[in-house]
Amino acid sequence: MKRVAIFPGSFDPFTNGHLDVVLRGSKMFDEIVIAIGNNSSKQRYIPVEKMVDIIGEVFKDKPNITARSYKGLTAEFAREVNATFLLRGLRNTTDFEYENTIAQANRHINKELETVFLITSPALAAISSTIIREIHRFGGNVDEFIPFQISAIGDIPAQ
């Protein structure tokens, strides 16, 4: 049986920390679907469709890693793509508390879905999408934090 995992998140933007989790997870799973949640009530910095394209380009040489957007419950999307694993990265104990609660709720909704946590590599633990957005928004260079050129995004709001 094929071991399919989803790696859900907003990925606004996709960071080197996310990249690290996906690459390490790809050694454990036959296929990983990077699942970009599409929350219409949340204002994104980078449009979902653009992030799907960028992530697709990052993994263009890895056919077992794809990116898709989705709406609704993560546990239901897992069923849709035949994933029985949910991959998550943990930077610290605060992440664990939050992710543990979500993992239990997902398991309640989809009994076949097992959450697998990977501890973030220490050199990448301080990276967050929020921090990257703030640095970029105020004109800072974010190239060392993301696995793509920020210019690939096109027009995004910088102040």
Secondary structure, 3 states (H helix, E strand, C coil): CCCEEEEEECCCCCCHHHHHHHHHHCCCCCEEEEEEECCCCCCCCCCHHHHHHHHHHHCCCCCCEEEEEECCCHHHHHHHCCCCEEEEEECCHHHHHHHHHHHHHHHHHCCCCEEEEEECCHHHCCCCHHHHHHHHHCCCCCHHHCCCCHHHHCCCCCC
